[in-house]
Amino acid sequence: MVGASLIFIAALLYSAVGHAGASGYLAVMAFLGTAPNAMRPTALLLNLLVATIGTVQFARAGYFRWSLFWPFAAGSIPAAYLGGRLSLPGPTYRIVVGVVLLLSAARFIVTLRAPDRAKHSVPVLLAVLVGAMLGLLAGLTGVGGGIFLSPLLLLTGWANLRTTAATSVAFILANSAAGLLAQHAALAAVHDIAPAWAAAAVSGGLIGSWLGSRRLPNAGLRAALAVVLLAAGIKLMAS
């Protein structure tokens, strides 16, 4: 019950800012002591569910731009599949994911007061290369990559907040699907209470993405997420 409640909260908070919550789910699993071999497929599965909801919500609200999305996705999808096919030893996985969580916390801090305007067009080749790097990281760790794409879009002026959210959640959907496809054999290791967690994630995703597609995320929400990720990253790396 505690795990499902935390998953619900993570899905709600993350989906409100155009993410699917993978780093939050990994943080919850780190706190609960989930086995490393179950963490990645579980995070990808929950990510896929919430990202699907978020993509639909933000697209319906009119913020999705195909021209911004496709170059990143073109590089990320095959790389995410490749990353999903690779496996890391348990201790190494904990360190890598711990670093991802810490960088994710830094991502929220850096973008607390990012300007809400698009100033530049996206260089296609650069977007494909960046997408490939983020996709590989997504497949390896079980995150969707959007948590790194969104600050890039904001800080480079390639998109405003809501377009960034719409692009990031669709990017997460594509990467999670590719990573999960590569991890299909590992689904047997998914946590025993994954159905309860899935229901919690879907509920949180529905509420959060509905709110996020109609209201701008606030600095307080990002700061709270940063604190959680920072604590979870430190715990995971120290365990």
C-alpha positions in Angstrom: 0.0 0.0 0.0 2.8 2.4 0.8 4.5 1.6 -2.4 1.4 2.2 -4.5 0.7 5.5 -2.6 4.2 6.7 -3.4 3.9 5.7 -7.0 0.7 7.6 -7.3 2.3 10.7 -5.9 5.3 10.4 -8.2 3.1 9.9 -11.3 0.9 12.9 -10.4 3.8 15.2 -9.8 5.9 14.2 -12.8 3.1 14.0 -15.3 2.1 17.6 -14.3 5.4 18.8 -15.8 5.4 16.6 -18.9 7.3 13.6 -17.5 6.3 10.0 -16.9 8.0 9.6 -13.5 10.6 6.9 -14.1 13.2 8.6 -11.9 10.5 8.9 -9.2 9.6 5.3 -9.5 13.2 4.3 -9.3 13.5 6.5 -6.2 10.5 4.7 -4.6 11.9 1.3 -5.4 15.3 2.4 -4.0 13.7 3.4 -0.8 11.7 0.1 -0.7 14.8 -2.0 -1.4 13.5 -3.5 -4.7 16.0 -5.9 -6.4 18.0 -4.2 -9.2 16.9 -6.7 -11.8 13.2 -5.7 -11.2 13.8 -2.0 -11.1 14.4 -1.3 -14.8 11.5 -3.3 -16.4 9.1 -2.0 -13.7 10.1 1.6 -14.2 9.8 1.2 -18.0 6.4 -0.4 -17.7 5.0 2.4 -15.5 6.7 5.0 -17.7 5.0 3.6 -20.7 1.5 3.8 -19.1 1.9 7.4 -17.8 3.7 8.7 -20.9 0.8 7.4 -23.1 -1.7 9.4 -21.0 0.5 12.5 -21.0 1.1 12.4 -24.7 -2.7 12.3 -25.4 -3.5 15.0 -22.9 -0.8 17.5 -24.1 -1.6 16.8 -27.8 -5.3 17.4 -27.2 -4.4 20.7 -25.5 -2.6 21.7 -28.7 1.0 21.8 -27.5 2.6 18.9 -29.4 4.9 19.8 -32.4 5.9 17.0 -34.7 8.7 19.1 -36.2 10.3 19.4 -32.8 9.8 15.8 -31.7 10.8 13.7 -34.6 14.6 14.5 -34.8 15.1 13.6 -31.1 12.9 10.4 -31.5 14.8 9.3 -34.6 18.0 9.1 -32.7 16.6 7.9 -29.4 14.4 4.9 -30.4 17.1 2.6 -31.8 19.5 3.7 -29.0 16.9 3.0 -26.3 16.4 -0.4 -27.7 20.1 -1.0 -27.7 20.4 0.2 -24.1 17.6 -2.0 -23.1 19.4 -5.0 -24.5 22.5 -4.3 -22.4 22.6 -5.1 -18.7 24.7 -3.8 -15.9 25.9 -5.6 -12.8 23.8 -4.9 -9.7 26.3 -2.6 -7.9 27.1 -0.8 -11.2 23.4 -0.3 -11.9 22.8 1.2 -8.5 25.6 3.7 -9.1 24.5 4.6 -12.6 20.9 5.1 -11.5 22.0 7.0 -8.4 23.9 9.4 -10.7 20.8 9.7 -12.9 18.7 10.6 -9.9 21.2 13.2 -8.8 21.4 14.7 -12.2 17.6 14.7 -12.4 17.5 16.7 -9.1 19.9 19.1 -10.7 17.7 19.3 -13.7 14.8 20.6 -11.6 16.9 23.1 -9.8 18.5 24.5 -13.0 15.0 25.0 -14.6 13.2 26.4 -11.6 12.9 29.7 -13.3 13.5 28.9 -17.0 12.1 31.5 -19.4 8.8 30.5 -21.0 9.5 31.3 -24.6 11.0 29.7 -27.7 13.8 31.7 -29.4 15.5 29.4 -31.8 14.8 26.5 -34.2 16.2 23.1 -33.6 19.3 22.0 -35.6 18.1 18.6 -36.9 21.5 16.7 -36.9 22.3 17.9 -33.4 18.8 16.8 -32.2 19.3 13.3 -33.7 22.7 13.0 -31.9 21.3 14.3 -28.6 18.3 11.9 -28.9 20.7 9.0 -29.5 22.6 9.7 -26.3 19.5 10.2 -24.2 17.9 7.1 -25.7 20.9 4.9 -24.8 20.8 6.3 -21.2 17.1 5.7 -21.1 17.4 2.0 -22.2 20.2 1.3 -19.8 18.6 2.8 -16.7 14.9 2.5 -17.2 14.2 6.3 -17.4 12.5 7.8 -20.4 15.2 10.4 -21.2 12.7 13.3 -21.1 14.0 14.5 -17.7 17.2 15.5 -19.6 15.5 16.6 -22.8 13.2 19.1 -21.2 15.9 21.3 -19.6 17.8 21.2 -22.9 14.7 22.5 -24.8 14.2 25.2 -22.2 17.7 26.4 -21.8 18.5 26.5 -25.5 15.2 28.4 -26.2 14.0 25.6 -28.6 10.6 25.5 -26.9 8.4 27.1 -24.2 7.3 25.3 -21.1 4.1 23.6 -22.4 5.6 22.7 -25.8 8.6 21.3 -23.9 6.3 19.2 -21.7 4.4 17.9 -24.7 7.7 17.0 -26.6 9.3 15.4 -23.5 6.4 13.2 -22.6 6.1 11.9 -26.3 9.9 11.3 -26.2 9.5 9.4 -23.0 6.8 7.3 -24.6 8.9 6.3 -27.6 12.0 5.5 -25.5 10.0 3.5 -22.9 8.4 1.4 -25.6 11.7 0.7 -27.2 13.4 -0.1 -23.9 10.6 -2.3 -22.8 10.6 -4.2 -26.1 14.2 -5.0 -25.5 13.5 -6.0 -21.9 10.5 -8.3 -22.7 12.4 -11.3 -21.3 13.0 -9.4 -18.0 9.3 -8.8 -17.4 9.1 -11.9 -15.3 11.3 -10.0 -12.8 8.8 -7.2 -12.5 7.8 -6.6 -8.9 5.0 -8.8 -7.7 2.7 -5.9 -6.9 3.2 -4.3 -10.3 -0.5 -4.4 -11.1 -1.3 -2.3 -8.0 1.5 0.1 -8.9 0.3 0.3 -12.5 -3.2 1.3 -11.3 -1.7 3.9 -9.0 0.5 5.3 -11.8 -2.4 5.5 -14.3 -4.5 7.3 -11.7 -1.7 9.8 -10.9 -0.9 10.3 -14.5 -4.5 11.1 -15.5 -4.8 13.8 -12.8 -1.3 15.2 -13.2 -1.2 15.4 -17.0 -4.7 17.0 -17.0 -3.5 19.7 -14.6 -0.2 20.1 -16.3 -1.6 20.5 -19.8 -3.7 23.4 -18.6 -1.5 25.1 -16.0 2.2 26.0 -15.9 4.3 23.9 -13.5 5.5 25.9 -10.6 9.0 26.3 -9.0 7.8 24.8 -5.7 6.8 21.6 -7.4 10.1 21.2 -9.1 12.0 22.0 -5.9 10.1 19.3 -4.0 10.9 16.8 -6.7 14.5 17.8 -6.6 14.7 17.1 -2.8 13.2 13.6 -3.3 15.5 12.7 -6.1 18.5 14.0 -4.3 17.7 11.9 -1.2 17.0 8.8 -3.2 20.1 9.1 -5.4 22.3 9.4 -2.3 20.6 6.4 -0.7 20.9 4.2 -3.8 24.6 5.0 -4.3 25.4 4.4 -0.6 23.5 1.1 -0.4 
